[in-house]
Amino acid sequence: MIHFGDRLTNRISDLGNPTVVGLDPRLNQIPEFIIEKVIDEFGETTEAAAEAILEFNMGIIDAISDIVPAVKPQIAFYECYGYEGLRAYEETIKYAQEKGMIVIGDAKRNDIGSTAKAYAEGHLGNVDLFGTPTPSINADALTVTPYLGTDGIAPFTKVCAEFGKGIFVLVRTSNPSADEIQGQTLGDHLMDEHVATLVEGWGRDLIGDSGYSSVGAVIGATYPEEARVLRNLMPNQIFLVPGYGAQGGGAEDVKPCFHDNGTGAIVNSSRGIIFAYEKQGKPSEAFAETARDAALAMKEDLRKLF
């Protein structure tokens, strides 16, 4: 299988668009005509919730798959509906991949030993299905936490090498309280800078022809000055950049996450794309076309940077 860093970089280049759309479906924001249809068929059940999410996601994917290289479903919005929600998560991943999109599972998993191995195999690799190695969730990449150190990362990098998958390690997140841990001083540097040096090391043996590793980093758009420091510490990491749009980050804020040639980062927008019909005052039946319009507007906004 093609190296993940190369695959993502090539897809971004082919579409001229360093963006990823977060599929964070909130049931109370899914268009009413979809909600009414699934309740008529399944009642007010978790199955109906899963079907509504899936139909909504498929509409978004159909509208953007030719202009956006990747989607990022956040698993919390699915697993809150139990096994039916997880079914919608898996089917969303498969549908997006069928449409040629790269899927970054936003699950922020990690542990140590056999548990980390199970996460890595379940989300990215093969599981043991009665003696037969079989793909399970099968996302293209996964967000992971670094808190447990190398013991918790090694099972993921092993799967990345074997199956051409990727991980994005949380280094500097976009939330307001990130400074409580990530911004704390360790000697003459910050905690997130220490984590960055670890991430660079974890990904050193997984660098592809593109010059980018399969081990990337999550770097929030809301800390642009620190992003400049982290970019220098991790020259071979692709940055997954949340915080654009609804969280307050703009194009200039994400610029430090890129190299000067405009490569090395992929910028996420979730609510600003998938629920654009609400912001624009459009009828809910137009949710997909307004998502496409918003995705194109974001593409143009970022293209002005380089």
C-alpha positions in Angstrom: 0.0 0.0 0.0 1.2 3.6 -0.7 2.8 5.4 2.2 0.2 7.5 4.0 2.2 10.7 4.0 2.7 10.4 0.3 -0.9 9.5 -0.3 -2.3 12.5 1.6 0.3 14.9 0.2 -0.5 13.7 -3.4 -4.3 14.0 -2.9 -3.9 17.6 -1.5 -1.7 18.5 -4.5 -4.1 16.9 -7.0 -7.1 18.9 -5.7 -5.1 22.0 -4.9 -6.8 22.1 -1.5 -5.2 21.5 1.9 -8.5 21.0 3.8 -10.3 18.3 5.6 -14.0 18.4 6.5 -14.9 17.3 10.0 -18.0 15.1 10.0 -19.4 16.0 13.5 -23.1 15.3 13.0 -25.3 16.8 15.8 -28.7 15.3 15.6 -30.5 18.6 16.4 -28.8 20.2 13.4 -29.5 17.5 10.8 -32.1 18.8 8.4 -35.7 18.2 9.6 -36.7 16.3 6.4 -34.1 13.7 7.1 -35.2 13.4 10.8 -38.8 13.0 9.9 -38.1 10.3 7.4 -36.0 8.1 9.7 -38.5 8.5 12.6 -41.3 7.4 10.3 -39.4 4.3 9.5 -37.5 3.4 12.7 -39.3 5.4 15.4 -37.4 7.5 18.0 -34.6 5.0 18.3 -30.8 4.9 18.1 -31.2 3.1 14.8 -33.1 6.1 13.5 -30.3 8.4 14.8 -27.7 6.3 13.0 -29.7 6.3 9.8 -30.1 10.1 10.0 -26.4 10.6 10.6 -25.5 8.3 7.7 -27.8 9.9 5.2 -26.6 13.4 6.2 -22.9 12.3 5.9 -23.4 10.7 2.6 -25.0 13.9 1.3 -22.0 15.9 2.5 -19.5 13.5 1.0 -21.3 13.4 -2.3 -21.1 17.2 -2.5 -17.4 17.6 -1.6 -15.5 14.5 -2.6 -14.3 16.0 -5.8 -12.9 19.1 -4.2 -11.8 18.1 -0.7 -9.1 15.5 -0.1 -10.2 14.2 3.3 -12.9 13.9 5.9 -12.5 13.6 9.7 -15.4 11.9 11.5 -15.2 12.6 15.2 -16.2 9.3 16.9 -17.9 10.9 19.9 -20.8 12.0 17.8 -21.3 8.4 16.7 -20.6 6.3 19.8 -22.9 8.3 21.9 -25.7 6.4 20.1 -24.1 3.0 21.0 -23.6 0.2 18.5 -25.9 1.8 16.0 -23.9 5.0 16.1 -20.7 3.0 15.6 -22.2 1.3 12.6 -22.9 4.7 11.1 -19.2 5.6 11.9 -17.9 2.6 10.0 -20.3 3.0 7.1 -19.3 6.7 6.8 -15.7 5.7 6.6 -16.3 3.1 3.9 -18.5 5.4 1.9 -16.0 8.3 1.9 -13.2 5.9 0.9 -15.4 4.6 -2.0 -15.6 8.2 -3.2 -11.9 8.5 -3.2 -11.5 10.5 0.1 -8.9 9.9 2.8 -10.5 9.3 6.2 -8.9 10.5 9.4 -10.7 8.9 12.3 -10.8 11.4 15.1 -10.9 9.1 18.1 -7.9 10.3 20.2 -7.1 6.7 21.2 -4.1 5.4 23.2 -3.1 3.0 25.9 -0.2 0.6 26.5 0.7 -2.9 25.6 -2.1 -5.2 24.3 -4.7 -2.4 24.6 -2.8 0.0 22.4 -2.2 -2.9 19.9 -6.0 -3.6 19.9 -6.7 0.1 19.2 -4.2 0.2 16.4 -5.3 -3.0 14.8 -9.0 -2.2 15.2 -8.9 1.3 13.8 -6.1 1.0 11.2 -5.0 -2.5 10.7 -6.3 -6.1 10.8 -8.0 -7.9 13.7 -7.8 -11.6 14.4 -11.2 -12.9 13.2 -11.1 -16.5 14.3 -7.6 -17.0 13.0 -8.0 -14.9 9.8 -6.5 -11.4 9.8 -9.4 -9.1 8.7 -9.8 -5.3 8.4 -12.2 -3.9 10.9 -12.9 -0.1 11.1 -10.1 0.5 8.6 -9.7 4.3 8.6 -6.7 5.7 6.8 -5.4 7.6 9.8 -6.2 8.1 13.5 -5.7 10.8 16.1 -3.8 9.6 19.1 -2.7 11.0 22.4 1.0 11.0 23.5 0.6 11.0 27.3 1.7 7.4 27.7 4.9 7.9 25.8 6.6 5.5 23.4 4.9 2.4 24.8 1.6 3.8 23.7 2.8 5.0 20.2 4.8 2.0 19.0 1.8 -0.3 18.3 0.4 2.5 16.0 3.6 3.1 14.1 4.0 -0.6 13.6 0.5 -0.7 11.9 1.3 2.4 10.0 4.4 0.8 8.5 2.6 -2.4 7.7 -0.6 -1.1 6.2 0.3 2.3 4.8 -1.7 4.1 7.5 -1.1 7.3 9.5 -1.5 8.8 12.9 -1.8 12.4 14.1 -0.4 12.9 17.6 -1.9 15.6 19.8 0.8 18.2 20.3 -0.9 21.6 20.6 -4.7 21.5 20.6 -7.0 24.5 19.8 -9.0 24.6 23.0 -8.7 27.5 25.5 -7.4 25.4 28.4 -4.6 23.8 26.4 -2.1 26.0 28.3 -2.9 24.2 31.5 -0.7 21.3 30.3 0.7 21.9 26.8 1.8 25.4 27.6 3.6 24.6 30.9 7.4 25.3 31.1 9.8 22.4 31.2 13.3 23.9 31.7 13.8 26.3 28.8 11.0 25.0 26.6 7.2 24.3 26.8 5.6 20.9 27.3 4.2 20.9 23.7 7.7 21.5 22.4 9.0 18.5 24.3 6.1 16.4 22.8 7.1 17.7 19.4 10.6 16.4 19.7 9.1 13.0 20.6 6.8 13.0 17.6 9.6 13.9 15.3 11.5 10.9 16.6 8.5 8.6 16.4 8.1 9.4 12.8 11.7 9.5 11.7 11.7 6.0 10.2 8.3 6.5 8.4 9.2 9.3 6.0 8.0 8.8 2.5 9.1 10.0 -0.9 7.2 13.3 -0.3 9.5 14.1 2.6 6.6 13.7 5.1 6.2 11.1 7.8 3.2 8.9 8.4 3.3 10.2 11.9 1.8 13.7 11.9 0.8 16.2 14.6 -2.3 18.0 15.7 -1.6 21.7 15.9 -4.4 24.1 16.7 -4.9 27.2 14.6 -5.5 29.3 17.7 -1.9 29.4 18.7 -0.1 30.7 15.6 3.1 31.9 17.3 3.7 28.6 19.0 2.9 26.8 15.7 5.9 28.6 14.2 8.2 27.0 16.8 6.6 23.6 16.4 6.9 23.7 12.6 10.7 24.1 13.0 10.8 21.2 15.5 8.8 18.9 13.2 9.9 19.6 9.6 8.7 16.2 8.3 5.4 16.1 10.1 2.1 16.8 8.4 0.1 19.1 10.7 -3.6 18.4 11.1 -4.9 21.9 12.0 -8.2 22.3 13.9 -9.6 25.6 15.0 -10.2 27.3 11.6 -13.6 28.9 11.3 -16.1 28.2 14.1 -13.3 28.1 16.7 -12.0 31.5 15.7 -8.9 30.7 13.6 -8.5 32.3 10.2 -6.2 31.8 7.2 -3.4 33.9 8.6 -3.6 31.9 11.8 -2.9 28.6 10.0 -0.1 29.9 7.8 2.7 29.1 10.3 1.6 25.4 10.2 2.7 25.2 6.5 6.1 25.3 5.0 6.9 28.2 2.8 6.0 26.2 -0.3 2.4 25.7 1.0 2.8 22.0 1.9 2.9 20.2 5.2 -0.5 20.9 6.7 -4.2 20.1 6.3 -6.7 22.4 7.8 -10.0 21.2 9.4 -13.4 22.8 9.4 -16.4 21.0 10.8 -19.5 23.0 11.7 -18.6 25.8 9.3 -18.9 23.4 6.4 -21.5 20.8 7.3 -24.0 23.2 8.8 -23.3 26.1 6.4 -27.0 26.0 5.4 -28.0 27.3 8.9 -25.5 30.2 8.8 -26.5 31.2 5.3 -30.2 31.0 6.0 -30.8 28.4 3.3 -33.5 25.8 3.3 -32.4 22.6 4.9 -32.9 20.7 1.7 -29.9 22.7 0.4 -27.5 21.4 3.1 -25.2 19.6 0.7 -24.9 22.3 -1.9 -24.2 25.0 0.8 -21.6 22.7 2.3 -19.9 22.5 -1.1 -20.0 26.3 -1.4 -18.5 26.7 2.0 -15.8 24.2 1.2 -14.9 26.1 -2.0 -14.8 29.3 -0.1 -12.4 27.8 2.5 -10.2 26.5 -0.4 -10.0 30.0 -1.9 -9.3 31.6 1.5 -6.3 29.3 2.0 -5.0 29.6 -1.5 -4.4 33.3 -0.9 -1.7 32.4 1.6 0.8 31.1 -1.0 
